[in-house]
Amino acid sequence: MAGEAGIALTPAGATFPYGKDPRDRNIRLAPSHPGPAELGDALEGLALCVELAAVESLLGAGQEA
């Protein structure tokens, strides 16, 4: 979702050997030297993506596929 919004993140588990996060709950933000304004925009966008994903997950939790 963040990638579609133009926010690049490292793949899940990228900070672990072989990319395997044993608890599947670690992400790493890897800014490429943005200025303070760009970094603020990116963090705000990321937070919105996390909130939207959480809401979508909660709304879908009671529905069967």
Helices and strands as residue ranges (DSSP letters): G 3-5, G 17-19, H 36-61
